[in-house]
Amino acid sequence: MRNRISLAVTIFLLAACTVSFAQTLTSLTNQPPDGASIGFVLTDGTVLYQGNNMSDWWKLTPDKKGSYLNGTWKQMASLPSGYVPLYFASAVLADGRVIIEGGEYNNLNFVLTNLGAIYDPKSNKWTPVNPPKGWNYIGDSPCVVLPDGRFVVGDKLTKQMAALDPSTLKWTALSSKGKSDFDAEEGWSLLADGSVLTYDVKNAPHSERYIPKQGKWVSAGSTIVDLHVPHTGGCISYPGGCYNPPGEVGPGILRPDGTLLATGAASNGGNGPGHTAVYNTSTGKWAVGPDFPNGDNAGDSYAALLTNGNVLVLGESGTLYEFNGTTMKAGPNVGAGYSSLIVLPTGEVIVAGSALYTSKGTYSSTWAPVITSVPSSVTRGSTYKISGQQFNGLSQAAAFGDELETATNYPLVRITNNATGHVFYAKTHDHSTMGVATGTATVFTNFDVPAKMETGASKLVVVANGIPSKAVSITVN
């Protein structure tokens, strides 16, 4: 819940790149024409962004060498008439479409709208999606895509949950048995066992897990430190009545070692630094993490998983921090505002659609996808199946305090022509799973060879959360 409307008009306080840190932040050659609030990595390697006008959407396409730094922008289809949302539930689905549901604001009016829409990149069209039966309000609700591909949303004002079947666009009510508090302002993090972890806002410092197969929530214990800052503004009126916000927390990111960093909003009623806590998914125990430096916090902000295993967190001050499992180190400042952080297929993190963040260090080979089966020869314009392991990465790799989810735990297929070095992404779709850290289990996806890509000897990799597999040789006909 925000007391002011921010349209992510971040002003970068550096010209091209920061060199005083191990990290670098480099402005895109071509800036987004209407700014960029929230974005999604599509399964064809492009990035879809909502513009600051909120009804307009833009696509960033990398250049022939695969560079997003030198990428170009193109305006895409606008949302259905009457739906101009700000702060909503969202996800990229296994079939490659993008869904957004609800909105804290619609046309800049605080209404907790129950409108929704789904975007098909193939047809460049948004189609309205009806809300779950009986849901008059959705607003800025928590959401998650389960391993089986269902898109689950929590009712902001109650404990209700509903799952959308992407193939039918029909909602099914889910049991929220055992839920400790209502769903408002909390984030949902998918774990390797298929359960969903949240640290409560209303009932802080309690945490809990949703077990899909059992249809119930179970306690995950205390986060030890308080990660939420209470709301002190009292009742906020909306068309359906009065909403009393429980406060805010920060984003949570699952790391390759199986621990999850949970970040906090300002402590001590807003007068102290944000705390952090670390959840060990193997033991089910919480430990206290480091406080944010300089009195900063991550309330209602973004975080992303870097390919080196560190977590990049945007502080309320605009400072970017890296958490390495032990310490929280301050890096460049990008200016205060809601600057989304998304891991690109190159391993860089795009900040507010305007700059690329890189950090030293690299990934372990054990984190990378593994290709076990793919045709040695493919034809332009045709669809093929590719199989292997860990195609979805070890984490959702992106999070916000509650809504605005931009997870990238799905496989991308990148093909590089040997002769020219030109890079092409083959649109992936209908992945066998949307789980994370799937280990040695065999998984697969389908990919469409671009009709206009270059032919000849090429190298193909599967990319998950910016980490590529070993390349395999293919021939494009």
Backbone torsions as a table, in degrees:
resi	resn	phi	psi	omega
1	MET	NA	128.3	-178.7
2	ARG	-115.7	140.8	178.2
3	ASN	-87.1	-7.5	174.8
4	ARG	-140.0	159.6	179.0
5	ILE	-97.0	122.8	176.2
6	SER	-114.3	133.2	-178.9
7	LEU	-105.8	23.7	174.8
8	ALA	59.1	38.4	177.2
9	VAL	-87.9	66.9	-177.2
10	THR	-70.4	132.5	176.3
11	ILE	-104.8	117.2	-178.1
12	PHE	-76.6	132.6	-175.3
13	LEU	-94.9	28.1	178.2
14	LEU	-148.5	150.6	-172.3
15	ALA	-77.0	-60.8	-176.4
16	ALA	-125.7	-52.9	179.1
17	CYS	-152.2	153.1	179.3
18	THR	-92.7	125.7	-176.4
19	VAL	-114.3	-2.0	-178.2
20	SER	-86.3	0.2	178.3
21	PHE	-123.7	167.1	173.1
22	ALA	-66.9	-22.4	178.7
23	GLN	-88.1	158.3	172.8
24	THR	-130.0	149.9	177.4
25	LEU	-132.4	116.1	-173.4
26	THR	-121.0	126.6	-179.2
27	SER	-68.7	141.2	175.8
28	LEU	-62.0	145.2	176.4
29	THR	-60.5	-42.8	178.6
30	ASN	-111.9	113.7	-178.5
31	GLN	-79.6	152.1	179.5
32	PRO	-59.4	130.9	-174.6
33	PRO	-59.1	-33.1	-179.7
34	ASP	-125.9	35.4	-176.1
35	GLY	69.8	-180.0	-178.0
36	ALA	-151.8	117.1	179.1
37	SER	-92.2	-80.5	179.7
38	ILE	-109.2	144.5	-179.0
39	GLY	-135.8	163.1	-179.3
40	PHE	-136.6	131.5	172.6
41	VAL	-76.6	113.7	178.2
42	LEU	-77.7	162.9	-174.1
43	THR	-78.2	3.1	171.7
44	ASP	-103.7	13.0	176.2
45	GLY	86.4	-6.5	175.4
46	THR	-85.1	170.2	-179.3
47	VAL	-126.6	123.2	-179.2
48	LEU	-97.2	126.6	-178.1
49	TYR	-123.9	143.0	169.4
50	GLN	-82.0	130.1	178.0
51	GLY	-78.0	171.5	-177.7
52	ASN	-70.2	-16.8	174.1
53	ASN	-77.0	-10.0	173.7
54	MET	76.5	-30.8	177.0
55	SER	-90.6	-16.9	-176.7
56	ASP	-96.7	146.3	-178.7
57	TRP	-131.8	145.1	-175.0
58	TRP	-133.5	149.1	-179.5
59	LYS	-117.8	129.8	175.4
60	LEU	-98.0	122.7	-179.6
61	THR	-114.8	128.4	178.6
62	PRO	-66.5	159.4	-180.0
63	ASP	-77.2	-175.5	-174.4
64	LYS	-62.5	-23.6	178.7
65	LYS	-90.5	2.9	179.5
66	GLY	85.7	13.2	-177.6
67	SER	-85.6	123.4	173.0
68	TYR	-81.8	-24.3	177.9
69	LEU	-58.2	-38.5	-179.6
70	ASN	-105.4	22.1	-179.3
71	GLY	-69.7	168.2	-178.5
72	THR	-122.4	155.3	-176.7
73	TRP	-108.0	146.2	175.8
74	LYS	-143.0	135.4	179.3
75	GLN	-75.0	137.6	-179.7
76	MET	-110.5	-174.1	-177.3
77	ALA	-62.9	146.8	176.1
78	SER	-86.3	164.0	178.7
79	LEU	-67.3	161.5	176.2
80	PRO	-56.1	147.3	-178.6
81	SER	-54.3	134.4	178.0
82	GLY	91.9	-10.5	-179.9
83	TYR	-111.5	101.6	-179.3
84	VAL	-129.6	74.9	-168.5
85	PRO	-87.2	155.0	172.4
86	LEU	-135.6	127.1	-179.1
87	TYR	66.9	90.0	-173.3
88	PHE	-137.7	168.3	171.4
89	ALA	-78.0	147.6	-173.5
90	SER	-161.2	159.4	177.3
91	ALA	-172.2	154.7	165.2
92	VAL	-92.9	125.9	-176.3
93	LEU	-88.4	168.3	-176.9
94	ALA	-66.2	-21.1	178.2
95	ASP	-88.1	1.2	176.9
96	GLY	96.0	-6.9	178.4
97	ARG	-82.5	161.8	178.3
98	VAL	-113.3	131.5	178.0
99	ILE	-116.8	138.8	170.2
100	ILE	-127.4	139.0	-176.7
101	GLU	-133.1	132.7	174.5
102	GLY	75.9	-155.9	-178.4
103	GLY	157.5	130.4	176.3
104	GLU	-63.3	-37.5	176.9
105	TYR	-121.7	151.8	169.2
106	ASN	-136.4	123.7	-173.5
107	ASN	55.2	35.5	178.8
108	LEU	67.5	13.9	175.9
109	ASN	-102.4	133.1	179.5
110	PHE	-76.0	99.9	-173.8
111	VAL	-131.5	-9.9	-175.7
112	LEU	52.9	50.5	-173.2
113	THR	-56.2	149.7	175.6
114	ASN	-105.3	12.4	176.6
115	LEU	-72.2	160.8	178.3
116	GLY	-159.3	167.5	179.5
117	ALA	-157.7	155.6	178.4
118	ILE	-125.8	137.5	-175.6
119	TYR	-108.4	129.2	176.5
120	ASP	-106.1	109.2	-178.9
121	PRO	-61.9	-29.0	-177.7
122	LYS	-66.3	-41.9	-179.0
123	SER	-98.1	-5.9	-175.7
124	ASN	50.7	57.8	-176.5
125	LYS	-143.4	137.4	171.0
126	TRP	-96.2	134.6	178.2
127	THR	-122.3	132.5	179.4
128	PRO	-60.1	146.1	176.0
129	VAL	-122.8	127.0	178.5
130	ASN	-69.5	149.7	178.6
131	PRO	-75.5	166.5	172.5
132	PRO	-58.1	148.6	-177.8
133	LYS	-56.8	127.3	177.1
134	GLY	85.3	-1.7	-179.9
135	TRP	-91.7	104.6	178.0
136	ASN	-85.2	-17.2	-178.1
137	TYR	-140.6	138.9	174.1
138	ILE	-122.5	-52.4	176.8
139	GLY	65.7	-144.4	-179.4
140	ASP	-94.5	80.7	-171.7
141	SER	-98.6	154.3	173.4
142	PRO	-70.5	154.5	-179.7
143	CYS	-156.4	165.1	177.6
144	VAL	-163.2	147.8	170.2
145	VAL	-97.3	119.4	-179.6
146	LEU	-74.2	162.6	179.6
147	PRO	-54.3	-29.8	179.9
148	ASP	-82.0	2.7	174.9
149	GLY	95.2	-7.6	179.0
150	ARG	-71.9	140.2	178.8
151	PHE	-96.2	115.6	-174.7
152	VAL	-108.6	132.3	179.2
153	VAL	-123.5	143.8	174.6
154	GLY	-102.0	137.3	176.2
155	ASP	-67.5	121.6	-176.1
156	LYS	-57.1	-35.8	-170.6
157	LEU	-95.2	-7.1	-178.1
158	THR	-140.0	-166.1	175.0
159	LYS	-96.7	3.2	-175.5
160	GLN	-64.6	150.1	176.0
161	MET	-136.6	150.9	176.8
162	ALA	-145.5	147.0	-179.0
163	ALA	-116.2	132.8	177.5
164	LEU	-98.6	128.2	173.1
165	ASP	-85.7	112.5	-176.1
166	PRO	-60.5	-28.5	-177.1
167	SER	-73.6	-29.2	-178.0
168	THR	-112.9	-15.3	-173.9
169	LEU	57.5	32.8	176.2
170	LYS	-106.9	140.4	179.5
171	TRP	-93.8	145.6	173.6
172	THR	-127.5	129.7	177.7
173	ALA	-67.0	137.7	177.5
174	LEU	-110.9	149.9	175.3
175	SER	-72.0	134.5	174.5
176	SER	-112.6	30.4	179.3
177	LYS	-51.4	133.5	176.7
178	GLY	86.8	-4.9	-177.9
179	LYS	-62.2	131.3	-174.3
180	SER	-75.2	-39.5	-176.9
181	ASP	-146.7	176.3	-179.2
182	PHE	-72.8	167.3	-166.2
183	ASP	-81.2	-8.4	-172.1
184	ALA	-58.2	134.4	169.0
185	GLU	69.6	5.7	179.3
186	GLU	-101.2	151.8	176.6
187	GLY	-102.2	150.9	-179.3
188	TRP	-114.8	124.2	-178.0
189	SER	-114.0	124.6	179.1
190	LEU	-77.2	130.7	178.9
191	LEU	-104.0	169.0	-175.3
192	ALA	-63.5	-29.2	-179.4
193	ASP	-83.3	4.9	178.6
194	GLY	89.1	-4.2	177.0
195	SER	-83.5	168.5	-177.4
196	VAL	-122.6	123.9	-178.1
197	LEU	-99.9	138.4	169.7
198	THR	-138.1	147.8	169.2
199	TYR	-108.4	123.3	-169.5
200	ASP	-65.6	154.8	174.8
201	VAL	-102.7	-55.7	179.9
202	LYS	-62.3	-40.4	-177.6
203	ASN	-105.1	29.9	177.2
204	ALA	-57.8	142.0	10.8
205	PRO	-98.2	30.8	179.7
206	HIS	-74.1	149.4	173.8
207	SER	-131.0	160.8	-178.2
208	GLU	-154.3	161.2	179.4
209	ARG	-123.9	140.4	173.5
210	TYR	-96.5	128.4	-179.9
211	ILE	-106.3	100.4	-174.6
212	PRO	-56.5	-41.0	-176.8
213	LYS	-67.5	-25.3	179.4
214	GLN	-100.0	-11.6	179.6
215	GLY	61.5	40.3	-179.5
216	LYS	-153.4	160.9	174.7
217	TRP	-98.9	143.2	176.1
218	VAL	-130.0	151.6	-178.7
219	SER	-66.7	140.5	173.9
220	ALA	-113.5	13.7	174.8
221	GLY	86.5	-175.7	-178.6
222	SER	-87.1	140.7	174.3
223	THR	-76.3	-0.5	177.2
224	ILE	74.6	-57.4	175.5
225	VAL	-97.9	152.6	-179.4
226	ASP	-80.3	120.2	-177.6
227	LEU	-96.3	-3.1	-176.1
228	HIS	-110.9	154.3	170.6
229	VAL	-113.2	127.0	-176.9
230	PRO	-67.0	149.6	172.7
231	HIS	-81.3	133.8	-176.6
232	THR	-115.6	8.2	-174.9
233	GLY	-89.5	-1.3	-179.7
234	GLY	76.7	-158.8	-175.9
235	CYS	-68.2	137.5	173.9
236	ILE	-115.0	123.5	-176.0
237	SER	-82.0	139.7	172.2
238	TYR	-139.3	170.3	-173.5
239	PRO	-55.5	-24.8	-178.1
240	GLY	-94.1	-5.1	-179.8
241	GLY	148.0	-137.4	-174.7
242	CYS	-121.3	129.4	178.7
243	TYR	-113.1	125.7	177.0
244	ASN	-106.0	97.0	-177.0
245	PRO	-61.7	139.7	179.6
246	PRO	-83.0	-9.7	-178.0
247	GLY	125.7	-157.6	-177.9
248	GLU	-139.4	154.5	168.1
249	VAL	-130.0	-179.2	176.7
250	GLY	-105.0	177.6	-177.2
251	PRO	-74.0	158.7	175.9
252	GLY	-122.2	135.8	-177.3
253	ILE	-130.5	127.4	174.3
254	LEU	-78.7	130.9	-178.4
255	ARG	-101.1	163.5	-177.5
256	PRO	-59.4	-24.6	-179.7
257	ASP	-83.3	3.4	177.8
258	GLY	89.1	3.5	173.8
259	THR	-96.0	154.7	179.2
260	LEU	-121.3	124.6	175.8
261	LEU	-85.0	121.3	175.9
262	ALA	-108.5	122.4	-176.1
263	THR	-104.4	154.9	-174.0
264	GLY	-116.0	159.7	170.6
265	ALA	-80.7	-177.2	-178.3
266	ALA	-58.5	135.3	-179.1
267	SER	-89.8	175.5	175.9
268	ASN	53.0	48.6	177.6
269	GLY	67.7	21.8	178.9
270	GLY	98.6	4.1	-176.0
271	ASN	-106.3	1.1	-177.0
272	GLY	-130.7	175.5	-178.6
273	PRO	-69.8	156.5	174.9
274	GLY	-70.8	134.8	175.6
275	HIS	-86.5	166.7	169.6
276	THR	-134.3	157.8	175.8
277	ALA	-139.8	153.6	-177.4
278	VAL	-122.7	123.7	-179.6
279	TYR	-100.9	125.7	178.0
280	ASN	-93.2	111.1	-175.8
281	THR	-70.7	-19.0	178.4
282	SER	-77.4	-40.2	-176.8
283	THR	-100.1	-18.0	-176.2
284	GLY	72.3	22.0	-177.7
285	LYS	-111.6	149.7	175.9
286	TRP	-101.0	149.2	172.9
287	ALA	-134.9	152.6	179.5
288	VAL	-75.9	131.7	176.2
289	GLY	-99.8	-177.1	-178.7
290	PRO	-74.4	148.1	171.2
291	ASP	-74.1	156.8	175.2
292	PHE	-67.3	139.5	178.0
293	PRO	-66.4	157.4	171.0
294	ASN	57.4	29.8	176.7
295	GLY	71.0	14.1	-177.5
296	ASP	-79.4	173.9	177.7
297	ASN	-157.8	174.2	-177.4
298	ALA	-123.2	28.9	-179.6
299	GLY	-58.2	124.9	177.8
300	ASP	53.7	49.7	-178.0
301	SER	-131.3	-172.6	-173.1
302	TYR	-108.1	157.2	171.4
303	ALA	-149.7	155.7	178.7
304	ALA	-145.9	153.9	178.6
305	LEU	-92.2	120.9	176.9
306	LEU	-77.9	158.0	-178.2
307	THR	-68.7	-16.8	176.7
308	ASN	-84.2	1.5	178.3
309	GLY	94.6	-8.9	176.6
310	ASN	-78.9	159.6	176.5
311	VAL	-105.3	127.4	176.1
312	LEU	-95.9	124.1	-176.9
313	VAL	-124.7	136.0	175.8
314	LEU	-92.8	117.6	177.5
315	GLY	-77.3	159.8	179.5
316	GLU	-59.3	-28.0	-179.4
317	SER	-73.8	-13.7	-173.4
318	GLY	99.2	-2.6	178.0
319	THR	-80.2	138.1	175.1
320	LEU	-93.4	133.6	-179.3
321	TYR	-120.8	145.8	172.2
322	GLU	-112.9	128.4	175.1
323	PHE	-105.4	122.4	-175.8
324	ASN	-102.6	12.9	-177.6
325	GLY	106.0	-18.3	-179.2
326	THR	-131.9	-49.7	-174.5
327	THR	-118.2	160.6	177.2
328	MET	-115.1	111.3	-175.4
329	LYS	-107.7	131.0	179.9
330	ALA	-77.6	143.6	177.5
331	GLY	-127.9	-143.8	-177.4
332	PRO	-63.2	155.6	173.6
333	ASN	-107.1	127.8	-176.7
334	VAL	-104.8	4.8	-178.1
335	GLY	91.1	145.4	-177.9
336	ALA	-67.4	145.7	-179.7
337	GLY	144.6	172.0	-178.5
338	TYR	-88.4	88.4	-175.6
339	SER	-101.8	100.6	-175.8
340	SER	-62.6	146.3	179.6
341	LEU	-118.7	120.8	-178.3
342	ILE	-135.6	133.4	177.2
343	VAL	-77.7	124.3	178.0
344	LEU	-86.9	164.7	177.9
345	PRO	-61.0	-20.0	178.5
346	THR	-80.8	-9.4	-176.6
347	GLY	94.8	-11.7	174.9
348	GLU	-75.4	158.5	173.5
349	VAL	-108.1	125.3	177.6
350	ILE	-89.5	128.2	-175.3
351	VAL	-106.8	115.6	177.6
352	ALA	54.2	27.4	179.2
353	GLY	65.5	12.9	-170.7
354	SER	-123.4	-22.0	-175.4
355	ALA	-150.0	158.3	179.2
356	LEU	-111.1	130.8	179.1
357	TYR	-105.0	131.2	174.5
358	THR	-129.7	154.5	-179.8
359	SER	-137.9	154.3	-179.8
360	LYS	-73.4	164.4	-177.9
361	GLY	93.9	165.0	-178.1
362	THR	-143.3	-179.2	-176.1
363	TYR	-87.6	159.0	171.4
364	SER	-78.9	143.5	179.5
365	SER	-60.9	-23.4	-179.8
366	THR	-74.0	-12.4	179.1
367	TRP	-87.9	-14.5	-171.0
368	ALA	-79.3	151.7	171.4
369	PRO	-62.4	155.2	178.3
370	VAL	-126.6	125.2	177.5
371	ILE	-91.2	127.4	177.7
372	THR	-114.4	-21.0	-178.8
373	SER	-152.3	123.4	176.1
374	VAL	-158.9	143.6	178.3
375	PRO	-60.7	143.5	178.7
376	SER	-80.6	-14.9	179.7
377	SER	-137.9	132.3	-179.7
378	VAL	-131.1	158.3	-178.5
379	THR	-117.5	137.2	179.8
380	ARG	-56.9	138.1	178.5
381	GLY	84.3	0.9	-178.4
382	SER	-107.1	163.7	-178.1
383	THR	-112.6	139.9	-177.7
384	TYR	-137.3	161.1	177.8
385	LYS	-104.9	139.4	176.4
386	ILE	-129.7	135.2	-176.0
387	SER	-122.2	159.7	177.8
388	GLY	168.4	-147.0	-177.4
389	GLN	-132.6	148.8	174.6
390	GLN	56.5	37.0	179.2
391	PHE	-68.1	-17.5	-176.8
392	ASN	-103.1	6.2	179.3
393	GLY	75.6	-176.2	-175.0
394	LEU	-102.7	2.9	-174.3
395	SER	-162.7	160.5	169.8
396	GLN	-67.2	-25.2	169.5
397	ALA	71.8	0.9	175.6
398	ALA	-152.9	147.1	179.5
399	ALA	-160.2	158.9	173.6
400	PHE	-126.1	174.5	179.1
401	GLY	-58.7	-39.5	176.2
402	ASP	-145.5	-75.5	-176.6
403	GLU	-84.9	-156.7	176.0
404	LEU	52.9	48.6	-178.0
405	GLU	-81.4	134.5	-175.9
406	THR	-131.4	39.0	-176.6
407	ALA	-55.2	146.6	-179.5
408	THR	-122.9	27.7	-177.8
409	ASN	-82.9	65.2	175.9
410	TYR	-150.0	152.4	-174.0
411	PRO	-79.7	141.6	170.6
412	LEU	-116.4	148.6	178.1
413	VAL	-115.4	119.8	-178.9
414	ARG	-114.6	128.6	-178.5
415	ILE	-119.9	126.5	-179.4
416	THR	-116.1	124.4	179.4
417	ASN	-72.3	128.2	-175.5
418	ASN	-63.5	-37.5	-174.4
419	ALA	-76.2	-42.1	-174.6
420	THR	-99.8	-22.1	-174.7
421	GLY	76.1	7.3	-179.8
422	HIS	-74.6	143.7	-173.8
423	VAL	-107.9	135.8	177.9
424	PHE	-132.7	142.2	174.4
425	TYR	-107.3	129.5	176.8
426	ALA	-93.8	118.7	-176.7
427	LYS	-55.0	125.4	176.9
428	THR	-98.7	153.9	-179.2
429	HIS	-165.2	159.8	177.4
430	ASP	55.7	52.2	177.2
431	HIS	-64.1	149.8	-178.6
432	SER	-70.7	-22.8	179.5
433	THR	-152.4	155.1	170.8
434	MET	-116.9	20.5	177.3
435	GLY	-75.0	176.7	176.4
436	VAL	-124.4	155.4	176.9
437	ALA	50.5	54.9	-176.2
438	THR	-79.2	-2.6	171.6
439	GLY	63.8	-131.2	-175.4
440	THR	-89.4	1.3	178.1
441	ALA	-64.1	140.6	177.9
442	THR	-78.0	126.4	179.0
443	VAL	-126.9	168.9	179.8
444	PHE	-153.0	166.7	169.2
445	THR	-147.4	171.8	176.1
446	ASN	-113.1	146.1	179.0
447	PHE	-136.0	142.6	-179.8
448	ASP	-101.1	116.5	178.4
449	VAL	-69.5	124.4	-178.5
450	PRO	-54.8	135.5	-176.3
451	ALA	-66.7	-24.6	-175.6
452	LYS	-112.0	14.9	-179.3
453	MET	-75.9	162.4	-179.2
454	GLU	-71.5	146.8	-179.8
455	THR	-94.7	169.3	176.7
456	GLY	111.3	-173.1	-179.1
457	ALA	-63.1	134.2	-175.2
458	SER	-146.1	169.0	174.2
459	LYS	-117.3	138.4	-179.1
460	LEU	-122.0	136.7	173.4
461	VAL	-132.7	154.5	168.2
462	VAL	-101.2	132.3	-178.1
463	VAL	-115.5	133.1	174.6
464	ALA	-132.6	121.5	179.7
465	ASN	53.1	39.3	176.4
466	GLY	83.4	-1.5	-179.2
467	ILE	-106.4	122.1	-177.8
468	PRO	-90.8	154.2	171.1
469	SER	-76.2	174.9	168.0
470	LYS	-65.5	143.0	-178.1
471	ALA	-75.2	144.4	172.6
472	VAL	-117.5	150.8	-179.4
473	SER	-86.1	134.7	174.5
474	ILE	-139.1	162.6	173.8
475	THR	-115.3	128.7	178.2
476	VAL	-99.8	122.5	-178.8
477	ASN	-101.4	NA	NA
